[in-house]
């Protein structure tokens, strides 16, 4: 079956389509190998860091407790930010203008 091309010429049906984009199979394999090597190095570094922390006496259970405390701290801090924001709106000033009044640093 012959199909008519947009430019009006016919192309034989036995011709297969050839993509104008070059194949990157070889470079993809090289990239994957490089990524695998990088991941292996990162994993090795993390494992050595874990071993170092365990040698100092730290335990995984302590990590979960620490994470829970950080979550609680962040929730309290968010509540404080909401309160400061409402005070600022009520007084018609910027939130950062309220910080010095309560001896807070802008980095807090």
N, C-alpha and C positions, 0 to 999 in steps of 0.2 A: 504494500500500500504506500503510495507516495503522498506526502503531505505538502501542502503549499506553505511556504514560509511567508513571513510578513512582507519581505521585499519582493515577493512574487515568484521567486525561484523555487524549484522543487528540490527536495533532498531525498535521496534513496532511503527506504525504510530499513535497509540492512545496516545502515550506519548507526553506531552507538553514540550516545551523547557524551561529549567530552567537556568536563567542567573547566572553565577558565581559571578557577582557583587551584593553585598547585596543592598536591597532597602533602600533608605535614606529618605523616605517620612516624617517620624516623625522628623528627624533632620532638614529637609528642612523647615518644619513648624516652628520649634524653631528658626532657623536662620532668617526666614522672620519676625518673631515676634520681634526678637532682632533688626533687621534693622529698622522695623517700629518704635520701641521705640526710637532708636537713631535719626531717622529723625524727630520725634515729638519733641525731646529735642532740636535739632538744630533749628527747625522752631520756637520754643518758644523763644530761645535765640535771634534769628534774629529779631523776632517781638518786643521783649523788647528793643533791641538795636535801632530799628527804632523809637519806641515810645520815647526813651531817646533823640535821635537826633531831633525829632520833638519838644520836650519840650524845647530844646535849641534854637529853632527858625529856624532850617534848614528846607528847603522845597525840595520836589522831583524835582521841576523845576530847582533848583540850581544844583542838581546833574547832570542833563543832560548838563548844561552849563559847568560844571567842566570837564565832560567826553569829550566834544567837544574841550575844551582847551588842555586837555592832548593829544588828537589825533593830534592836530595841533603841539604841542611841539614835539611829537615823530617824526612827519614827518620832521620837521626842523632839529632835532637831527640826523636823518638818512641821510639827505642831507649833514650835516657837516661831518659825518663819511665817506661818499663817497669821499668828497673833500680831507679829511685828508689821506684817503687811496690812492688816486691818486697822491698826493704830495709825499707820501712815496715811491710809485712805481717809480715815476719819478726820485727821488733822490737815489733810491736803498737802502733804509733803512726800518726798521720796523715801523709800524704805531705808536707804543708806544714810539718810539724814537722822534717823532715829537711833542708829547703832551707838554713837558716842554717848547719848543720854543714859544708856543702860550698860556702859563700859564694855561694849562688844567691838570686836575687830571685824572689818569687812571680810576677812578671810575665814571667819568662823562659820 
